[in-house]
Amino acid sequence: MFRVVRGVPTAEELAALVGAIVTRTRPVAAAAPPVVSRWVRSGRPTGATPVACPGAWRAAGLPR
């Protein structure tokens, strides 16, 4: 519940307030993770992710 502390709101202002509260209290459905095809995954690098450290820029150009 809520109550007006100061002033006299109009019917439109109260309706806007109630609409905002109802919208904010609705549970949000979790979005499904995007589906990634095997073809796309095959082009992505595998293994350890690069780490920022001294000399990392040099190591990035070396063959693995």
C-alpha positions in Angstrom: 0.0 0.0 0.0 1.0 3.6 -0.4 -0.3 6.9 0.6 0.1 10.5 -0.5 2.1 12.5 2.0 1.9 16.0 0.5 -0.3 17.6 -2.1 -3.4 16.5 -3.8 -2.7 14.3 -6.8 -5.1 14.2 -9.7 -6.7 11.0 -10.9 -4.3 10.9 -13.8 -1.3 11.2 -11.6 -2.5 8.4 -9.3 -3.2 6.2 -12.3 0.4 6.9 -13.6 1.8 6.1 -10.2 -0.1 2.8 -9.9 0.8 1.8 -13.4 4.5 2.4 -12.7 4.4 0.4 -9.5 2.5 -2.5 -11.1 5.0 -2.5 -14.0 8.0 -2.5 -11.7 6.7 -5.4 -9.5 5.9 -7.8 -12.3 8.4 -10.7 -12.6 10.6 -10.4 -15.6 10.9 -13.6 -17.7 14.5 -14.6 -18.3 15.5 -14.3 -21.9 16.6 -17.5 -23.5 20.3 -17.6 -24.3 21.0 -17.1 -28.0 21.5 -20.4 -29.9 24.9 -20.6 -31.4 25.4 -23.1 -34.3 28.3 -25.5 -34.4 29.6 -23.8 -37.5 30.0 -20.5 -35.7 31.6 -22.2 -32.6 34.1 -24.0 -34.9 35.6 -20.6 -35.9 36.1 -19.4 -32.3 39.4 -20.0 -30.6 39.5 -22.7 -27.9 41.6 -23.0 -24.9 42.7 -20.5 -22.3 41.6 -16.9 -22.8 44.3 -14.3 -23.1 45.4 -12.6 -19.9 46.6 -9.1 -19.7 50.2 -9.2 -18.2 53.6 -7.8 -19.0 54.7 -9.3 -22.4 51.3 -10.5 -23.4 51.3 -8.4 -26.6 54.5 -10.1 -27.6 53.2 -13.6 -26.8 50.0 -12.9 -28.8 52.0 -12.9 -32.0 54.0 -16.1 -31.3 52.7 -19.4 -32.7 51.0 -21.6 -30.1 
